[in-house]
Amino acid sequence: MLALRLKMPQNPLVKAETIHDIIGMYGAVNFIDVLSDFIARVLNDLLPGCVTWYRGENIYISFSQVPVYHSMKFTKGTNPEETEIVDSIYAQPEQRDSCRRFIPS
């Protein structure tokens, strides 16, 4: 079985979105917790999950903005030129319709 590969755009759609806006506009209420766990797992890749979760709770996020990519594709195949797209993700912030009602993200 071939492993899935993540394919992302070369440049982010938003170069610097505040974490406050990511939580509010995109509905990612657990963003800081998940980001902390991800950083702990990258820094300690040999530790089991429960230990990296504990370490993630103790990571201080010292920045307030991150780049935002609105699309990702998951592909499978050994040759990068001939890959099959298996799944894709598209994210967008909340918007308002013509009657000024919120459309959630």
C-alpha positions, 0 to 999 in steps of 0.5 A, spaced: 500 500 500 502 506 498 503 512 503 499 518 502 503 524 500 501 532 502 501 537 496 500 544 498 500 550 494 507 554 493 505 560 497 500 561 502 493 565 500 494 569 506 501 571 508 500 573 516 493 571 519 492 573 526 491 567 531 485 571 534 482 571 527 483 564 525 479 562 531 474 567 530 473 567 522 475 559 521 472 556 527 478 553 529 477 553 536 482 548 538 488 551 534 493 553 539 492 547 543 493 543 536 499 547 534 502 546 541 501 539 540 504 539 533 510 543 535 511 538 541 511 532 536 516 535 531 521 537 537 520 530 540 518 525 534 521 519 538 516 520 544 509 516 545 503 520 543 501 521 551 508 524 552 508 529 547 501 531 549 503 533 556 509 537 553 504 540 548 501 543 554 507 546 556 509 550 550 508 557 550 506 560 543 510 566 542 508 569 535 501 571 534 501 570 526 501 564 521 501 563 514 494 560 511 493 555 506 486 554 503 487 548 499 491 541 500 491 535 496 493 528 498 496 524 493 498 517 492 503 514 487 511 513 487 512 518 481 511 525 483 509 527 476 504 521 475 500 521 482 493 520 483 489 525 488 485 521 493 483 527 497 483 534 498 481 540 503 479 547 502 478 552 507 475 559 507 473 564 512 466 565 514 462 570 509 456 574 509 451 573 504 447 578 500 442 579 506 448 580 510 447 573 514 453 570 516 455 563 512 460 559 517 466 557 515 
